Amino acid sequence: MKARLLNQPKDYERLGINPEKVEVWEDRRRNMNTAPNNWEWWYFDAMLDDGTTAIVQFFTKGGADIKSKGDHPSIMIKVDLPDGTHYQEYLKFKVSETSYGEDQCDVKFANHYFKGDLKEYRIYVEQTNGLGADIKLESVATPYRPGSSYIGFNSDEEYYTWLCAVPRGKVTGTLTVGGKTIQVSGRGYHDHQWGSFNIHKEFNHWVWARQSFDDYTMLVFDMVTNKKTDYTRLPLVFIQDKDGNLVFESTDNVACEVLEEYHDTETSDKIYPKSIKYTFENDGKRVDYSLDMKNLIEARGMKTIPVVMRMAMKTMKLNPSYARYLGESKLKLTDGDEIIERSGELIYEFMFSGDSFKGHM
């Protein structure tokens, strides 16, 4: 059994996808199946000019409810201040309080909303316990999806997806933190994902890293499935210039080397990569890209979840964990005699459902 990116003519035809461009309707609700293990989310994050980072995510069904029937709508909002202070709220809603537009992303949970048309988005989370957001995200890039967005597992009816609706955008608006509302500006990102299974059962791990340089935008989504699908590698990477033109992309031809590791004794008792070096090649071009962890922003694992949930995970033979980092990167894009080199800070994550990444990077 294997996993594959659905990028053949028959796939586009069956799914009703235009292979030439991302269309506005693709960011609406896509998975109307509310059976167990079916889910969908709209994700936004921002790195703000003052060093603050923010995340807002709207879910039809969050991880705690993944095995339940029906929708279980929720919103997660996180804000990390430059001094390391962390704020977070998780809000749950009744199905009767939700609506989804048919022609574009138009997600509304009670008075909160996530709405846009690939060019401009408004993301509003009404203040709860002193935390809220009223953000405008204006795209300065081009929407991107690998293939049809769909990755088929075992059969094309079991799937996981990724649509990068706004690889890079201008952020303005307000955040309310600790009950105080402040004006903010910076760079933002929005993607949209949906699927038909519990991701922790199908993936061993993934690396997700997005980066905006002054004149280039880069994103790496390097996924490795679990033993059942023979640890299939699904490396997705693209680079756009400041005008949103695609200058490099690849969905295969990757080499990855872990240069340094660390032991997470606090949350998971797993070994994690600390320094990673990638090489991607396609169409005569080569990308060398390194990720080096500076600070651990967030970590979750079996040691951090309630005992009842931990027992349920063990019963399902699952060992999920997660780490989010502030890091440094170096990019080198070689195209014949032309060489482009950039470096800078970024936020990236390592989602880690397996017991070990070794042998599968």
Backbone torsions as a table, in degrees:
resi	resn	phi	psi	omega
1	MET	NA	137.7	-174.8
2	LYS	-132.0	166.4	170.1
3	ALA	-114.4	144.5	-179.7
4	ARG	-145.5	148.7	172.2
5	LEU	-74.1	127.5	-178.4
6	LEU	-84.7	93.2	-174.1
7	ASN	-135.9	23.3	177.5
8	GLN	-97.4	157.0	-179.8
9	PRO	-50.4	-40.2	-180.0
10	LYS	-64.8	-30.2	179.5
11	ASP	-69.8	-46.7	178.5
12	TYR	-60.3	-41.6	-178.5
13	GLU	-65.3	-45.3	-178.2
14	ARG	-64.9	-37.0	-176.2
15	LEU	-90.0	-7.3	-179.5
16	GLY	69.9	34.8	-176.2
17	ILE	-103.7	135.0	173.7
18	ASN	-78.9	113.7	-176.6
19	PRO	-69.9	-14.2	-174.6
20	GLU	-88.8	-23.7	-176.7
21	LYS	-159.8	154.4	172.9
22	VAL	-81.5	130.9	-178.1
23	GLU	-107.0	155.5	-172.2
24	VAL	-56.9	-39.5	-176.2
25	TRP	-63.5	-19.8	-176.6
26	GLU	-66.9	-17.1	-179.6
27	ASP	-96.3	7.1	173.6
28	ARG	-77.9	-176.7	174.1
29	ARG	-66.1	131.2	-174.2
30	ARG	-112.4	-32.7	-177.8
31	ASN	-104.8	103.6	-179.8
32	MET	-91.0	-1.9	178.3
33	ASN	-77.1	122.2	-178.2
34	THR	-106.5	15.7	177.3
35	ALA	-67.4	163.6	177.2
36	PRO	-51.5	143.6	176.9
37	ASN	75.1	4.6	172.2
38	ASN	-100.1	136.6	-170.8
39	TRP	-155.7	169.9	176.2
40	GLU	-162.1	146.7	174.8
41	TRP	-148.7	154.4	173.0
42	TRP	-117.3	125.7	-170.3
43	TYR	-120.7	139.2	175.1
44	PHE	-135.9	138.3	168.9
45	ASP	-140.6	161.4	-177.5
46	ALA	-146.1	141.2	166.7
47	MET	-109.8	112.7	-171.1
48	LEU	-93.1	161.4	-172.1
49	ASP	-62.6	-26.0	-178.5
50	ASP	-90.8	4.2	179.9
51	GLY	97.0	-7.2	176.0
52	THR	-69.7	144.3	172.1
53	THR	-120.1	146.4	-177.7
54	ALA	-139.8	145.4	176.6
55	ILE	-134.5	135.0	171.8
56	VAL	-131.8	133.5	-178.0
57	GLN	-140.1	128.4	175.6
58	PHE	-104.5	128.3	-177.0
59	PHE	-118.4	138.7	164.8
60	THR	-78.5	-29.1	178.4
61	LYS	-156.3	116.4	-179.7
62	GLY	-83.6	175.7	-174.4
63	GLY	-59.3	-37.2	-178.0
64	ALA	-68.2	-21.5	-177.0
65	ASP	-108.5	10.1	-169.7
66	ILE	-59.2	-30.9	-177.5
67	LYS	-88.3	-1.3	-176.0
68	SER	-88.3	155.3	173.1
69	LYS	-78.6	156.9	174.7
70	GLY	76.5	175.2	174.4
71	ASP	-79.9	148.7	173.4
72	HIS	-136.3	72.6	-170.8
73	PRO	-64.4	142.4	-179.9
74	SER	-157.0	163.4	176.6
75	ILE	-131.9	136.8	172.8
76	MET	-117.3	131.2	174.8
77	ILE	-129.6	132.2	179.1
78	LYS	-132.2	139.2	174.7
79	VAL	-135.3	129.2	176.0
80	ASP	-118.1	120.1	179.8
81	LEU	-81.8	160.7	-178.5
82	PRO	-57.7	-27.0	-179.8
83	ASP	-83.0	2.9	178.0
84	GLY	94.6	-4.9	178.4
85	THR	-66.7	132.1	-175.3
86	HIS	-114.0	133.5	175.4
87	TYR	-123.8	140.0	-178.3
88	GLN	-154.5	140.5	172.5
89	GLU	-137.8	143.9	176.7
90	TYR	-125.1	116.0	-173.3
91	LEU	-110.8	136.7	179.5
92	LYS	-117.9	151.3	-173.5
93	PHE	-136.8	161.1	171.4
94	LYS	-81.1	149.8	177.4
95	VAL	-58.8	-34.8	-179.1
96	SER	-65.5	-14.8	-179.9
97	GLU	-92.4	2.9	-172.5
98	THR	-114.1	154.0	172.0
99	SER	-151.5	156.2	-177.3
100	TYR	-138.3	127.0	178.6
101	GLY	-68.3	156.4	-178.6
102	GLU	-93.2	-24.2	-171.6
103	ASP	-105.2	-13.8	-176.9
104	GLN	-161.8	-179.4	172.3
105	CYS	-67.9	113.6	-179.8
106	ASP	-150.8	75.7	-173.0
107	VAL	-102.2	125.0	-178.3
108	LYS	-132.0	123.2	175.0
109	PHE	-119.3	106.3	-174.8
110	ALA	53.7	-121.0	-178.6
111	ASN	-92.5	3.4	-177.4
112	HIS	-98.7	148.3	-179.2
113	TYR	-152.4	157.9	177.1
114	PHE	-138.1	106.3	-169.5
115	LYS	-139.7	137.0	176.5
116	GLY	-179.6	177.2	-171.2
117	ASP	-132.6	31.7	-176.6
118	LEU	78.5	-22.4	179.8
119	LYS	-100.7	-42.7	-178.2
120	GLU	-142.7	138.2	-179.5
121	TYR	-128.9	148.9	169.1
122	ARG	-119.5	128.0	-177.7
123	ILE	-124.3	115.9	-174.0
124	TYR	-128.4	123.0	173.0
125	VAL	-123.0	110.7	-178.6
126	GLU	-60.3	141.6	-175.4
127	GLN	-56.5	127.9	175.8
128	THR	-134.2	122.5	-177.8
129	ASN	52.7	38.4	175.5
130	GLY	82.1	7.3	-178.8
131	LEU	-124.8	128.6	179.7
132	GLY	-164.9	175.0	-177.9
133	ALA	-150.7	144.4	171.7
134	ASP	-140.4	93.9	-167.0
135	ILE	-119.4	140.3	166.8
136	LYS	-110.4	128.6	178.0
137	LEU	-116.4	114.7	179.9
138	GLU	-107.5	118.6	-177.0
139	SER	-68.7	135.2	172.5
140	VAL	-121.7	26.0	-179.2
141	ALA	-138.2	-168.6	179.8
142	THR	-117.4	131.8	178.0
143	PRO	-54.3	144.9	-177.4
144	TYR	-136.1	139.0	168.1
145	ARG	-140.4	141.8	173.1
146	PRO	-78.4	123.0	-178.5
147	GLY	57.5	-128.5	-179.8
148	SER	-90.2	0.4	-169.7
149	SER	90.6	-21.9	-171.5
150	TYR	-92.5	138.8	167.8
151	ILE	-115.7	119.7	-179.1
152	GLY	-88.3	137.6	178.5
153	PHE	-117.4	122.0	176.3
154	ASN	67.0	-49.9	170.2
155	SER	-140.7	163.2	-177.9
156	ASP	-70.4	-9.5	-179.7
157	GLU	-84.8	-18.3	171.4
158	GLU	-96.8	123.2	-169.9
159	TYR	-147.8	158.7	170.8
160	TYR	-134.0	145.9	-173.7
161	THR	-135.1	162.1	173.8
162	TRP	-152.3	119.5	175.4
163	LEU	-120.3	116.0	-179.8
164	CYS	-92.0	88.2	-172.1
165	ALA	-70.8	-40.0	178.3
166	VAL	-133.0	92.7	178.2
167	PRO	-62.2	-30.5	-179.5
168	ARG	-155.2	133.3	-179.2
169	GLY	-147.8	162.9	176.2
170	LYS	-91.0	128.5	-177.5
171	VAL	-108.4	130.5	170.5
172	THR	-139.5	163.9	177.8
173	GLY	133.8	-147.9	-177.5
174	THR	-135.6	150.6	165.9
175	LEU	-119.7	142.9	171.9
176	THR	-110.1	117.2	-175.3
177	VAL	-131.7	125.3	-177.4
178	GLY	61.4	28.6	179.8
179	GLY	82.2	-2.7	-179.1
180	LYS	-107.0	128.1	-179.3
181	THR	-95.1	128.7	-177.2
182	ILE	-128.5	148.7	173.7
183	GLN	-76.1	139.0	-178.9
184	VAL	-133.6	157.3	172.9
185	SER	-152.1	156.9	180.0
186	GLY	162.3	-153.5	-178.6
187	ARG	-113.3	143.3	-177.8
188	GLY	-136.3	174.8	-173.3
189	TYR	-151.4	146.7	175.1
190	HIS	-143.1	128.5	169.2
191	ASP	-130.3	170.9	-172.4
192	HIS	-140.1	128.4	-179.0
193	GLN	-135.6	150.8	176.2
194	TRP	-154.2	157.7	-176.8
195	GLY	-165.3	176.7	-174.3
196	SER	-124.1	18.7	176.9
197	PHE	-154.5	167.2	175.8
198	ASN	-74.2	115.5	-173.6
199	ILE	-61.4	-27.1	-178.6
200	HIS	-70.5	-18.8	177.9
201	LYS	-86.0	-18.8	-172.9
202	GLU	-111.0	-18.5	-178.5
203	PHE	-111.5	141.9	169.7
204	ASN	-82.6	-45.4	177.1
205	HIS	-168.1	167.0	167.3
206	TRP	-149.3	154.8	170.5
207	VAL	-112.9	126.4	177.1
208	TRP	-124.5	120.7	-177.7
209	ALA	-140.5	126.4	175.5
210	ARG	-122.7	144.7	-175.6
211	GLN	-148.0	135.7	175.4
212	SER	-116.0	110.6	168.5
213	PHE	-86.0	178.2	-179.7
214	ASP	-62.7	-33.8	-173.8
215	ASP	-125.2	2.1	178.3
216	TYR	-141.9	150.4	173.5
217	THR	-121.5	133.3	-177.2
218	MET	-133.0	144.1	174.1
219	LEU	-142.8	133.2	175.2
220	VAL	-118.5	126.5	172.9
221	PHE	-128.9	94.4	-173.2
222	ASP	-104.9	106.4	-174.3
223	MET	-110.4	142.2	174.5
224	VAL	-129.2	123.8	-178.5
225	THR	-76.9	-179.5	-176.6
226	ASN	-92.2	-173.2	-174.5
227	LYS	-60.5	-35.9	-176.4
228	LYS	-57.8	-34.6	177.8
229	THR	-108.2	28.6	169.2
230	ASP	62.0	34.7	177.2
231	TYR	50.0	47.2	179.6
232	THR	-61.9	133.1	179.1
233	ARG	-91.9	129.2	179.5
234	LEU	-128.1	78.2	-176.7
235	PRO	-89.6	113.8	-179.1
236	LEU	-111.1	125.2	179.7
237	VAL	-144.9	141.6	172.8
238	PHE	-148.1	154.9	175.8
239	ILE	-131.9	132.1	174.2
240	GLN	-118.8	149.9	175.0
241	ASP	-84.5	-177.2	-174.3
242	LYS	-64.2	-19.2	178.9
243	ASP	-95.4	4.6	179.4
244	GLY	84.7	8.4	177.6
245	ASN	-78.2	137.6	179.9
246	LEU	-77.6	118.6	-178.6
247	VAL	-106.3	-17.2	176.4
248	PHE	-160.1	141.8	169.0
249	GLU	-154.1	153.1	177.4
250	SER	-156.8	143.8	174.3
251	THR	-123.0	13.8	174.7
252	ASP	-160.7	-162.4	178.2
253	ASN	53.1	62.0	179.8
254	VAL	-124.6	143.3	168.7
255	ALA	-123.1	137.5	-177.4
256	CYS	-135.1	134.4	179.7
257	GLU	-131.7	128.4	174.6
258	VAL	-90.3	116.4	-175.1
259	LEU	-90.5	-25.8	-178.9
260	GLU	-153.2	147.9	-178.6
261	GLU	-125.9	167.1	169.9
262	TYR	-144.6	157.5	-178.0
263	HIS	-103.5	118.3	176.8
264	ASP	-85.9	98.8	-179.4
265	THR	-90.5	-13.6	-172.9
266	GLU	-84.8	-40.4	-171.1
267	THR	-118.3	-28.9	-171.7
268	SER	-136.4	-19.4	-174.4
269	ASP	60.3	32.5	178.5
270	LYS	-108.3	160.1	171.1
271	ILE	-90.2	127.9	-179.5
272	TYR	-115.7	152.2	170.5
273	PRO	-73.8	137.3	179.1
274	LYS	-108.3	-31.0	178.5
275	SER	-136.4	125.4	-173.8
276	ILE	-127.9	140.0	175.2
277	LYS	-123.7	124.4	178.8
278	TYR	-109.7	148.8	166.4
279	THR	-132.1	123.1	177.5
280	PHE	-117.6	141.7	177.9
281	GLU	-135.8	140.6	176.4
282	ASN	-168.4	138.0	172.9
283	ASP	53.2	40.1	178.0
284	GLY	79.7	1.1	179.2
285	LYS	-107.5	154.2	-179.4
286	ARG	-134.3	137.0	176.3
287	VAL	-120.9	123.9	170.3
288	ASP	-107.5	126.5	-172.9
289	TYR	-141.9	127.6	179.9
290	SER	-119.7	146.5	177.0
291	LEU	-124.7	125.6	179.5
292	ASP	-127.8	120.6	-179.6
293	MET	-67.1	132.1	172.7
294	LYS	-103.9	-55.0	-178.9
295	ASN	-135.6	144.7	173.2
296	LEU	-85.3	118.5	-179.4
297	ILE	-87.4	-41.7	-174.0
298	GLU	-152.5	142.3	176.5
299	ALA	-144.8	137.3	176.6
300	ARG	-136.1	148.5	178.3
301	GLY	-167.5	-173.5	-175.7
302	MET	-60.5	-28.5	-179.5
303	LYS	-74.1	-13.6	-174.8
304	THR	-103.8	-5.1	-176.9
305	ILE	-100.4	157.6	179.4
306	PRO	-57.5	152.4	-175.6
307	VAL	-58.9	-41.9	-178.6
308	VAL	-61.4	-44.4	178.9
309	MET	-66.5	-37.5	178.8
310	ARG	-61.6	-42.0	178.8
311	MET	-65.2	-38.8	178.9
312	ALA	-65.2	-40.4	177.6
313	MET	-62.0	-44.0	180.0
314	LYS	-64.1	-37.2	177.1
315	THR	-60.8	-37.4	179.0
316	MET	-85.7	4.3	-178.9
317	LYS	59.5	42.1	178.7
318	LEU	-111.7	147.1	178.7
319	ASN	-140.7	61.3	-173.6
320	PRO	-74.8	145.7	172.6
321	SER	-152.1	170.6	-172.7
322	TYR	-157.9	143.3	174.6
323	ALA	-140.9	140.3	179.1
324	ARG	-125.8	133.8	-169.6
325	TYR	-127.3	154.0	158.3
326	LEU	-96.5	126.8	-175.2
327	GLY	-138.4	177.9	174.1
328	GLU	-116.6	143.6	178.2
329	SER	-131.9	159.2	171.9
330	LYS	-133.3	130.9	-179.8
331	LEU	-118.5	134.5	172.2
332	LYS	-134.7	115.1	178.1
333	LEU	-108.0	118.5	-178.8
334	THR	-111.5	121.8	178.2
335	ASP	-130.9	90.2	-175.1
336	GLY	66.1	-123.4	179.5
337	ASP	-85.6	-8.7	-178.2
338	GLU	-90.0	129.9	178.9
339	ILE	-127.1	128.8	177.4
340	ILE	-116.4	127.2	179.0
341	GLU	-127.3	133.5	177.8
342	ARG	-141.6	160.0	176.0
343	SER	-152.3	160.3	178.9
344	GLY	167.6	-179.4	178.7
345	GLU	-85.6	155.0	176.7
346	LEU	-157.5	167.7	170.0
347	ILE	-111.5	131.2	178.9
348	TYR	-141.1	168.2	-175.9
349	GLU	-135.3	157.2	173.4
350	PHE	-128.4	104.9	175.4
351	MET	-89.5	128.4	-164.2
352	PHE	-136.6	90.2	-179.9
353	SER	-87.8	-24.1	-178.3
354	GLY	-84.1	-179.1	178.3
355	ASP	-88.5	-23.8	-178.4
356	SER	-153.4	141.1	173.1
357	PHE	-91.8	-13.4	-172.3
358	LYS	-64.6	134.9	-176.8
359	GLY	86.8	-6.3	-176.4
360	HIS	-126.5	9.1	178.6
361	MET	-88.4	NA	NA
